[in-house]
Amino acid sequence: MSSPPIILVYDGDCPVCRNYTKYLSIKRAAGNFELLNARDNPPIIQEINAARLDMDEGFVLKIGDRFYHGADAIHTLALLSTPTGTFNRLNFLIFRSKLLSRTIYPILKTGHALLLLMLMLMLMLMLMLMLMLMLMLGKQKLNNLQH
């Protein structure tokens, strides 16, 4: 009997989510592993919506017919991950416990929200500085004293 497909749906516009999925390594024995960016609107999004799972609240992992969301998804991924590399070993050590996963996940989500806010503020500041620089460089001198 073959293993059921494993599908991880994540927010591809989120730098934290993108990096997590980039370094995650799943055991081959676990089954066929597929990463899907929710922003690409894959067909599984209809199933996720029907299950009332909020993608803004975390990853969605589907194994066979069962969905895991948020802390449960991270916990299950940790159990399926390989011990290859520092990231996967840390991921396993931290999230192998369901209780610890449910305790830490909300803290990580808050940190994630703060990180995105900081990135957005930095981007706005950079845009304002660029606009000011463009205005300063594009400004013509009056040369009123040159006559």
Kinemage of the C-alpha trace (Angstrom):
@kinemage 1
@onewidth
@group {chain A} dominant
@subgroup {mainchain}
@vectorlist {calphas} color= white
{ca met a 1} P 0.000 0.000 0.000
{ca ser a 2} L 1.406 3.388 -0.965
{ca ser a 3} L 1.583 6.346 1.395
{ca pro a 4} L -1.061 9.056 1.010
{ca pro a 5} L 0.035 12.294 -0.658
{ca ile a 6} L 1.322 15.010 1.665
{ca ile a 7} L 0.431 18.551 0.595
{ca leu a 8} L 1.632 21.670 2.377
{ca val a 9} L -0.143 24.897 1.432
{ca tyr a 10} L 1.614 28.081 2.517
{ca asp a 11} L 1.577 31.834 1.862
{ca gly a 12} L 4.249 32.403 -0.764
{ca asp a 13} L 4.231 36.163 -0.130
{ca cys a 14} L 5.259 35.641 3.495
{ca pro a 15} L 9.059 35.666 3.886
{ca val a 16} L 8.900 33.516 7.035
{ca cys a 17} L 6.662 30.915 5.362
{ca arg a 18} L 8.780 30.893 2.199
{ca asn a 19} L 11.983 30.282 4.150
{ca tyr a 20} L 10.396 27.614 6.344
{ca thr a 21} L 9.262 25.658 3.281
{ca lys a 22} L 12.615 26.219 1.564
{ca tyr a 23} L 14.567 24.466 4.313
{ca leu a 24} L 11.996 21.829 5.293
{ca ser a 25} L 12.997 18.301 4.343
{ca ile a 26} L 10.423 15.492 4.572
{ca lys a 27} L 11.338 11.803 4.867
{ca arg a 28} L 10.903 9.952 1.584
{ca ala a 29} L 9.180 7.120 3.429
{ca ala a 30} L 6.427 9.532 4.495
{ca gly a 31} L 5.122 9.710 0.945
{ca asn a 32} L 4.876 12.078 -1.974
{ca phe a 33} L 5.407 15.628 -0.628
{ca glu a 34} L 4.070 18.632 -2.513
{ca leu a 35} L 4.436 22.337 -1.673
{ca leu a 36} L 1.717 24.672 -2.923
{ca asn a 37} L 1.693 28.450 -2.752
{ca ala a 38} L -1.787 29.573 -1.688
{ca arg a 39} L -1.257 32.793 -3.696
{ca asp a 40} L -1.291 30.703 -6.885
{ca asn a 41} L -4.863 29.664 -5.986
{ca pro a 42} L -4.356 25.896 -6.393
{ca pro a 43} L -7.529 23.755 -6.530
{ca ile a 44} L -6.945 22.560 -2.936
{ca ile a 45} L -7.882 26.083 -1.741
{ca gln a 46} L -11.546 25.169 -2.345
{ca glu a 47} L -11.164 22.226 0.055
{ca ile a 48} L -9.386 24.437 2.589
{ca asn a 49} L -12.191 27.000 2.383
{ca ala a 50} L -14.834 24.288 2.738
{ca ala a 51} L -13.033 23.055 5.866
{ca arg a 52} L -13.123 26.676 7.187
{ca leu a 53} L -9.336 26.811 7.634
{ca asp a 54} L -7.948 30.357 7.616
{ca met a 55} L -4.709 30.550 5.624
{ca asp a 56} L -3.944 33.848 7.384
{ca glu a 57} L -3.735 31.869 10.629
{ca gly a 58} L -1.107 29.412 9.431
{ca phe a 59} L -0.018 26.634 7.107
{ca val a 60} L -2.427 23.946 6.002
{ca leu a 61} L -1.100 20.419 5.714
{ca lys a 62} L -3.164 17.708 4.060
{ca ile a 63} L -2.231 14.055 4.408
{ca gly a 64} L -4.626 11.825 2.550
{ca asp a 65} L -8.067 13.152 3.474
{ca arg a 66} L -7.028 14.753 6.774
{ca phe a 67} L -6.195 18.433 7.276
{ca tyr a 68} L -3.798 19.883 9.852
{ca his a 69} L -3.686 23.613 10.473
{ca gly a 70} L -1.394 26.032 12.291
{ca ala a 71} L 0.304 24.442 15.319
{ca asp a 72} L -0.995 20.974 14.393
{ca ala a 73} L 0.489 21.337 10.891
{ca ile a 74} L 3.887 22.415 12.253
{ca his a 75} L 3.835 19.548 14.776
{ca thr a 76} L 2.994 16.962 12.100
{ca leu a 77} L 5.632 18.368 9.738
{ca ala a 78} L 8.238 18.083 12.494
{ca leu a 79} L 7.379 14.402 12.929
{ca leu a 80} L 7.715 13.835 9.172
{ca ser a 81} L 10.918 15.831 8.721
{ca thr a 82} L 14.340 14.342 8.144
{ca pro a 83} L 17.151 14.864 10.665
{ca thr a 84} L 19.211 16.403 7.853
{ca gly a 85} L 20.577 19.860 8.528
{ca thr a 86} L 20.400 22.191 11.489
{ca phe a 87} L 17.001 23.610 10.543
{ca asn a 88} L 15.285 20.219 10.400
{ca arg a 89} L 16.900 19.022 13.638
{ca leu a 90} L 15.794 22.196 15.459
{ca asn a 91} L 12.345 21.974 13.885
{ca phe a 92} L 11.997 18.414 15.186
{ca leu a 93} L 13.319 19.220 18.666
{ca ile a 94} L 10.984 22.184 19.112
{ca phe a 95} L 7.800 20.979 17.437
{ca arg a 96} L 7.793 17.209 18.065
{ca ser a 97} L 5.723 17.853 21.182
{ca lys a 98} L 2.098 18.714 20.420
{ca leu a 99} L 1.824 20.670 23.686
{ca leu a 100} L 4.980 22.658 22.981
{ca ser a 101} L 3.837 23.285 19.405
{ca arg a 102} L 0.515 24.682 20.600
{ca thr a 103} L 2.314 26.834 23.183
{ca ile a 104} L 5.045 28.218 20.929
{ca tyr a 105} L 3.073 28.618 17.689
{ca pro a 106} L 1.022 31.655 18.851
{ca ile a 107} L 4.246 33.345 19.989
{ca leu a 108} L 5.829 32.689 16.599
{ca lys a 109} L 2.728 34.032 14.853
{ca thr a 110} L 2.987 37.245 16.881
{ca gly a 111} L 6.686 37.504 16.014
{ca his a 112} L 5.785 36.863 12.384
{ca ala a 113} L 3.230 39.681 12.430
{ca leu a 114} L 5.740 42.050 14.062
{ca leu a 115} L 8.394 41.112 11.499
{ca leu a 116} L 6.019 41.826 8.616
{ca leu a 117} L 5.044 45.147 10.206
{ca met a 118} L 8.715 46.096 10.582
{ca leu a 119} L 9.413 45.133 6.971
{ca met a 120} L 6.459 47.203 5.792
{ca leu a 121} L 7.578 50.225 7.858
{ca met a 122} L 11.139 49.893 6.531
{ca leu a 123} L 9.824 49.733 2.972
{ca met a 124} L 7.681 52.835 3.526
{ca leu a 125} L 10.672 54.687 5.011
{ca met a 126} L 12.864 53.688 2.060
{ca leu a 127} L 10.218 54.870 -0.401
{ca met a 128} L 9.900 58.198 1.413
{ca leu a 129} L 13.678 58.677 1.393
{ca met a 130} L 13.836 57.826 -2.314
{ca leu a 131} L 11.057 60.309 -3.059
{ca met a 132} L 12.819 63.034 -1.056
{ca leu a 133} L 16.098 62.294 -2.851
{ca met a 134} L 14.382 62.414 -6.231
{ca leu a 135} L 12.790 65.754 -5.356
{ca met a 136} L 16.116 67.155 -4.176
{ca leu a 137} L 18.032 65.952 -7.241
{ca gly a 138} L 15.338 67.012 -9.664
{ca lys a 139} L 14.971 70.505 -8.203
{ca gln a 140} L 16.350 73.304 -10.405
{ca lys a 141} L 18.317 76.059 -8.710
{ca leu a 142} L 16.861 79.516 -8.952
{ca asn a 143} L 20.234 81.143 -9.585
{ca asn a 144} L 18.713 84.469 -8.611
{ca leu a 145} L 22.106 85.908 -7.557
{ca gln a 146} L 23.911 85.047 -10.793
{ca his a 147} L 22.834 88.194 -12.680
